[in-house]
Amino acid sequence: MAASIACSFFFFDTERLAEAGMPALDACALCTKPLARDSDIFMYRGDTPFCSEECRDEQMQLDAVRDRQAARRLRQYASGTEARRGHQESRKVSVVS
């Protein structure tokens, strides 16, 4: 028979190591300030930790700028594709005899 073993540990003592691509909860994702276990952690997008509301807000602003730039590039690409398509069609000349 196996003897029962009393366990006394805390959740954070048995945390898995951070998975690839996921930030660990040991430092702010923006300023890399160490996060204390007894201090508040401000989360963003589900799994990204920040040491303060200011760091989180700054990351949110950076993401908004990046998203606007990506949307602008996509619009420019789409308009360039349409212009090239129109230019190619205008080169097709029908000859009526």
N, C-alpha and C positions, 0 to 999 in steps of 0.2 A: 504494500500500500504506500502511496505517496503521502508524505507529510504535507500538511497545508502550511504555506509560508505567508506570514503577514507582510504586506507591502505598504510602505508609507513613502510615497513620492508625489511630486506635483506634476501636473500636466506638462509644464515646460521642461521638466527633467527628462521626459521621454519623447520630445518632439523629434520628428524625422529630420534628417538633413534637408536643406532646401533643394527642391527639384530644379533641374536645369531650366533656365528661363524665368524662374520665379524668384522675386526678391526675398531675402531672408528678413526676419523681423528684428535684426540686431543693429541696423543703422538706417538713418533717413535716406530715402532714395534720391533726394536732391542734394543735400549738403553733406551727407555721409556722417553726420553726428551720431555717435552711439546712442541707441535707445535703451533706457533703463527699464527693467522689468516692472518697476513700481511707478512709472510715469505714463501719461496718456500717449497713445499712438493714434495718429490721424491717418485713416486709410483712404485710398483713392482707387477707383476702378477695381474694387474688390480685394486686391492682394498686394497693393503697393503702399508701404508704410512711410509716414513722414513724422518728423519730430514736432511740428507745429502747424497750426492752421496757415500761417504765412508761407511755409514751404509747400504745403499742399496746394494753396491758391496759386502760387507761382508756377507750379507744374501744370495746373489746370490752364493757366493763361498760355504757357508754352505749347501745350497740346492744341489749344484753340488756334493759335497762330499757325502751327504746323498743319492742322486740318484745313484751314483756309488756303494756305499755299498749295496744298495737294489738290484741292478742288479747283483752284485757279489753273494749275498746270493741266489738269484733266480737261477743263473747258478749252484751254488753248490748244491742246492736242486734238480734241474733237473738232474744233473749228478749223484747224490746219488740215485735218483729214478730209473734211467736207470741201474745203477749198481745192485741195489736190484732186479730189474726185471730180469736181466741177470742171477743173482745168483739163483733166484727161478726157472728159466727155466732149468738151468744146473742140478738141483736136480731131475728133471723129467728124469727117466731112462726108456728107452723102452726095454722091454724084448722080444726077438725074440725066439720063440720055434720051 
